[in-house]
Amino acid sequence: MERALMKKLMKWKDQKERKPLLLEGARQVGKTYLAREFGTAFFDNVVYVNFDREKILHDVFESSLSPSSLIPAISAVTGKRIHPDDTLIIFDEVQEEPRALTSLKYFNEEAPEYAIIATGSFMGIALHQGTSFPVGKVTSIKLYPMTFFEFLNATGSSELCNILENNDIKMISTLKAVFIDKLRSYYAVGGMPEAVQSFINDKDYNTVRDIQKNIIELYRQDFSKHAPISLVPRLNQVWDAVPSQLAKENRKFIYGQVAKGSRAKDFETAIMWLKDCGLIHPVHRVSKPNLPLKAYEELSAFKLYLNDLGILCAMADLPVRTIFEGNRIFTEFKGALTEQYVLQQLIADMGIYPFYYSANNSRGEIDLLIQKDDRIIPIEVKAEENLQAKSLKAFIDKFSLKGARISMSDYREQDNLTNFPLYSFMRQL
């Protein structure tokens, strides 16, 4: 399955002053697969090292961090020759060997001719535990679950991708029913590569759901493996609470609904841990829609979303049939699922991390607020063909902004408000 990040890896390979590359992301998003596919496609030789399995290598890195010593030792352990002109070295699960992470500094300084990709699922956790990070000595890239665009391409709809890339508004409107059907499939399958591959092979949503449940269980096992024992119960409490918190009309995260009488101090560490693992996305409130948005971020008020909408469906036990056919009681959660989808595309496809806005003395709320170059764009997200946007219209009038509504309606412009279809906004916004 082709990943958009492959282009960044190709660009990294050709850099004149190339640094070791750190490929970060949650477990099961396809880091190892991407690194190995990249190596196979663009290098004559790939030397793969997994620090979670190759225990002897821990002794190697304990003995020395000098590339002149490490290269022959790695070659001896793996049984593969290593030549800087044609070899890609992959350090997988590098957080399991902190000194391997530190060694990247020395590869950058003493042996920059070697191409090295280090992958890690728990890099943020390792750093909080005191691991020395080679600041300024590595290039960092994050991999997320597959985007809708990647899903279309992987499932044999490359022609739809071309239409989106060309921003052919007339053809996008003509093929609206096709795009909506593909979008609903993506809602159910999500972007975890294993789930997507299963869907490609069998078109069986039940098997996909089994895979999603298994990934959720693997995440729970990771809590026990990598987190302090005392933190594990709270990790599970926060993780389990995300679907129900999103199902509320007001999706602001409320600590007291996780456990009766709880406060921020009870769960702040757990939330940070899950964020560092790439399993959740906190979206913080901003007090003003001014540049830069980050300067007006309020850390105490936020919504929590998961890393993948397919995982969200599985955790909520949402029947696949409901996603396609609807249900009269499928209301607030439909909105939450749609926001989760939009959030993922903003982050993974567009490289934009959003905020949200709500006034102190008003019920009016702006679902998402993004900064794109020197523009602030307020966004309202609608699950269906809803063209009502009273709060958004009042907001853009008050602050003299141009707003966006993302819904199932066709592309259209209305004064300072533009409607973008859910299935094409990432190529039009």
C-alpha positions, 0 to 999 in steps of 0.5 A, spaced: 500 500 500 502 506 497 503 511 503 504 519 501 510 519 506 514 515 501 515 522 497 518 525 504 523 519 505 525 519 497 527 527 499 530 525 505 535 520 501 537 525 496 539 531 501 546 533 501 547 533 508 542 528 510 541 526 518 539 520 521 531 519 520 527 518 526 520 515 524 515 516 529 508 514 530 503 509 534 503 502 534 500 498 528 500 505 523 505 501 518 512 504 520 516 498 519 512 496 513 514 503 510 521 503 512 522 496 509 518 498 503 522 504 502 529 500 503 527 495 498 525 500 493 531 505 493 537 501 496 540 495 494 541 492 501 537 493 507 539 491 514 534 491 519 535 491 526 529 490 531 531 492 538 525 488 541 528 482 539 535 482 538 537 482 545 545 481 543 545 488 540 543 491 547 550 489 549 553 492 542 551 499 544 552 498 551 560 497 549 560 503 544 557 509 541 562 510 535 559 508 528 566 505 527 565 500 532 557 499 531 557 498 523 562 492 523 558 489 530 551 490 526 554 487 520 556 481 524 550 480 528 545 481 522 550 477 517 549 482 512 554 487 509 553 494 510 556 499 505 554 507 505 553 507 498 547 502 497 545 500 504 539 502 508 540 501 516 533 500 520 533 501 527 526 498 529 523 500 536 529 504 538 526 506 544 527 499 547 535 501 547 536 508 549 543 508 547 541 506 540 537 513 540 543 516 542 548 513 537 544 517 532 548 523 534 554 520 533 552 517 526 550 524 524 557 527 526 562 522 525 559 518 519 553 522 515 554 517 509 550 512 512 543 512 511 539 510 517 532 510 519 530 509 526 522 507 528 519 508 535 512 507 537 513 510 544 518 515 543 515 520 547 515 516 553 522 514 552 524 521 553 520 523 559 523 517 562 530 520 561 532 518 554 538 522 551 535 525 545 540 527 539 537 534 538 538 537 532 542 531 529 536 527 526 530 529 522 523 527 525 517 525 521 511 522 524 506 517 520 499 516 522 493 512 520 492 512 513 488 518 510 482 518 506 486 519 500 491 513 501 485 509 503 482 511 496 488 509 492 489 503 496 482 500 495 483 501 487 480 508 486 486 512 484 482 515 478 478 518 484 484 520 487 486 524 480 479 527 480 481 530 487 488 532 486 485 536 480 480 539 484 475 538 478 469 541 482 464 539 477 466 532 476 467 531 484 459 533 484 457 528 479 460 523 482 458 525 489 454 518 490 461 514 489 465 519 494 460 518 499 460 510 499 467 510 499 467 515 505 462 511 509 467 505 507 473 509 510 469 510 516 468 503 518 475 501 516 479 506 518 486 507 516 490 502 520 494 498 514 492 491 517 485 493 517 485 496 510 489 490 507 484 485 510 478 490 507 482 490 500 482 482 500 476 480 503 471 486 503 468 483 510 467 488 515 466 483 520 473 481 519 475 488 519 472 489 526 476 483 529 482 486 527 480 493 530 478 489 536 485 486 536 489 492 535 485 495 541 487 489 545 494 490 543 494 497 545 492 495 552 497 490 553 502 496 551 499 500 557 501 494 562 508 493 558 511 500 558 507 504 563 508 504 571 504 500 574 500 505 578 498 509 572 495 503 568 488 503 571 488 511 569 490 510 562 485 505 561 480 509 564 481 515 560 482 511 553 475 507 555 472 514 556 474 517 549 468 515 545 463 517 551 466 524 552 465 525 544 458 522 544 456 528 548 453 534 545 458 538 548 465 534 547 469 538 552 473 533 556 470 532 563 474 529 568 468 528 573 465 523 568 471 519 567 471 517 575 466 521 580 470 526 583 476 526 579 480 532 578 485 534 572 491 532 577 488 525 577 489 524 569 493 529 566 499 524 566 495 519 563 493 523 558 500 526 556 502 518 556 497 517 551 498 523 547 506 521 547 504 514 544 500 517 538 494 514 541 489 520 542 489 527 539 487 533 544 484 539 541 485 545 545 480 551 546 483 558 544 481 564 547 481 568 541 481 567 534 488 571 533 495 570 530 498 565 532 493 561 535 498 557 539 499 563 543 491 563 545 491 556 547 488 554 553 491 547 556 485 546 561 480 546 556 480 540 551 477 535 547 480 528 546 479 524 539 483 517 538 488 516 533 483 513 528 476 513 526 475 505 525 478 504 532 473 509 535 467 505 531 470 499 534 471 502 541 464 504 541 461 498 538 458 502 532 454 497 527 457 498 520 450 497 518 449 504 522 454 507 518 451 506 511 444 506 513 443 511 519 439 510 525 434 515 528 438 514 535 445 515 531 445 523 532 451 526 537 455 520 535 455 521 528 457 528 529 463 526 533 465 521 528 465 526 523 469 531 527 474 525 528 474 524 520 476 531 519 481 532 525 485 526 522 485 529 515 487 535 517 493 532 521 495 527 517 494 529 510 494 537 511 499 537 516 495 542 520 493 541 528 487 544 529 484 548 536 476 549 537 473 556 540 468 557 545 466 564 548 466 564 556 459 566 556 456 563 550 453 556 548 456 558 541 462 554 539 466 553 533 468 546 532 475 547 529 479 553 528 486 552 524 491 557 522 493 556 515 499 561 513 497 567 515 489 566 515 485 564 521 479 559 518 473 557 523 470 551 521 464 548 522 463 540 521 456 537 519 455 530 518 450 530 513 447 536 508 446 541 513 447 548 510 445 552 517 451 555 520 448 560 525 454 560 530 459 560 524 456 566 521 456 570 527 463 568 529 466 570 522 462 577 522 464 578 529 471 577 527 471 579 520 474 572 518 472 567 512 469 561 514 469 554 512 463 549 513 465 541 511 459 537 510 456 532 505 453 538 501 457 540 494 462 545 494 459 552 494 461 559 496 456 564 500 459 571 501 465 569 507 463 562 508 465 556 503 462 549 503 467 544 502 464 536 501 467 532 507 470 527 501 474 533 498 475 538 503 483 536 504 484 538 497 480 545 497 481 548 503 
